[in-house]
Amino acid sequence: MKILTANRLGDGIAVWYADGGWAETVDHADLAHDKAAEDRLEAIGAKAHADNEVVDVNLIDAEVVGGVVEPVRLREKIRAAGPTIRNDLGKQAAQAA
């Protein structure tokens, strides 16, 4: 499975394509289960990049754990959560609150 990620151009925050827009959390990112769905997400990302909404657009590997979408690679897990040395900062802190 793949999901679409990027960085929002205005503030650099990592975002994921979900429900027709860019979400700041990965939990409910739109999943691509096949090549056609991957192509659709890539087209969405290319248009958002061309429209200067996002940069560094990528399809990444993901899995569903406990009903929640999670990135597979460590780099993407860090982008989704926040700093690895301070759990009280970033998106991980907001989720704990």
C-alpha positions as CSV (number, residue, x, y, z in Angstrom):
1,M,0.0,0.0,0.0
2,K,1.1,3.5,-0.7
3,I,0.1,7.0,0.5
4,L,1.0,10.5,-0.8
5,T,3.1,12.8,1.3
6,A,4.6,16.2,0.8
7,N,5.6,19.4,2.6
8,R,3.2,22.3,2.6
9,L,4.9,25.2,0.8
10,G,3.7,27.9,3.1
11,D,5.3,26.6,6.3
12,G,7.1,23.4,5.5
13,I,5.0,21.1,7.6
14,A,4.8,17.5,6.5
15,V,1.3,16.7,5.1
16,W,-0.5,13.6,3.7
17,Y,-3.3,13.5,1.1
18,A,-6.5,12.5,2.8
19,D,-10.2,13.0,2.0
20,G,-9.6,15.4,-0.9
21,G,-7.1,17.7,0.8
22,W,-3.8,17.8,2.7
23,A,-3.9,16.7,6.3
24,E,-1.3,17.4,9.0
25,T,-1.6,13.9,10.4
26,V,-1.1,10.6,8.6
27,D,-3.8,8.6,10.4
28,H,-6.4,8.7,7.7
29,A,-4.3,9.2,4.5
30,D,-5.9,7.9,1.3
31,L,-4.4,4.4,0.6
32,A,-3.5,3.2,-2.9
33,H,-3.9,-0.5,-3.1
34,D,-3.1,-0.9,-6.8
35,K,-1.2,0.8,-9.6
36,A,-4.3,2.7,-10.8
37,A,-4.8,4.3,-7.3
38,E,-1.0,5.1,-7.2
39,D,-1.3,6.9,-10.5
40,R,-4.3,8.8,-9.3
41,L,-2.4,10.0,-6.2
42,E,0.7,10.9,-8.2
43,A,-1.5,13.0,-10.5
44,I,-3.0,14.8,-7.5
45,G,0.5,15.4,-6.1
46,A,1.8,16.7,-9.4
47,K,-1.1,19.2,-9.7
48,A,-0.7,20.4,-6.1
49,H,3.0,20.9,-6.8
50,A,2.3,22.8,-10.0
51,D,-0.2,24.9,-8.1
52,N,2.5,25.8,-5.5
53,E,0.6,24.1,-2.6
54,V,3.3,21.5,-1.7
55,V,6.9,20.5,-2.4
56,D,8.8,17.2,-2.1
57,V,5.8,15.1,-3.2
58,N,6.3,11.4,-2.8
59,L,4.4,8.1,-2.7
60,I,5.6,6.2,0.3
61,D,4.9,2.7,1.7
62,A,2.3,2.5,4.4
63,E,0.4,-0.1,6.4
64,V,-2.8,-0.1,8.5
65,V,-2.1,-0.9,12.2
66,G,-5.1,-1.0,14.5
67,G,-7.3,0.7,11.9
68,V,-4.8,3.7,11.6
69,V,-2.6,4.4,8.6
70,E,1.1,4.4,9.5
71,P,4.3,4.9,7.4
72,V,6.6,1.9,7.1
73,R,10.0,3.5,6.8
74,L,11.6,5.2,9.9
75,R,12.2,8.5,8.1
76,E,8.5,8.8,7.4
77,K,7.6,7.7,10.9
78,I,9.7,10.6,12.2
79,R,8.1,13.0,9.8
80,A,4.7,11.9,11.0
81,A,5.5,12.1,14.7
82,G,8.1,14.7,15.3
83,P,11.6,15.0,16.9
84,T,13.0,11.7,18.2
85,I,14.7,13.3,21.2
86,R,11.8,15.3,22.5
87,N,8.4,13.5,22.7
88,D,6.9,16.7,24.1
89,L,7.3,18.5,20.7
90,G,5.8,17.9,17.3
91,K,2.7,16.0,16.3
92,Q,3.4,13.3,18.8
93,A,2.9,15.8,21.6
94,A,-0.4,16.9,20.2
95,Q,-1.6,13.4,20.0
96,A,-0.7,12.6,23.6
97,A,-2.5,15.7,24.9
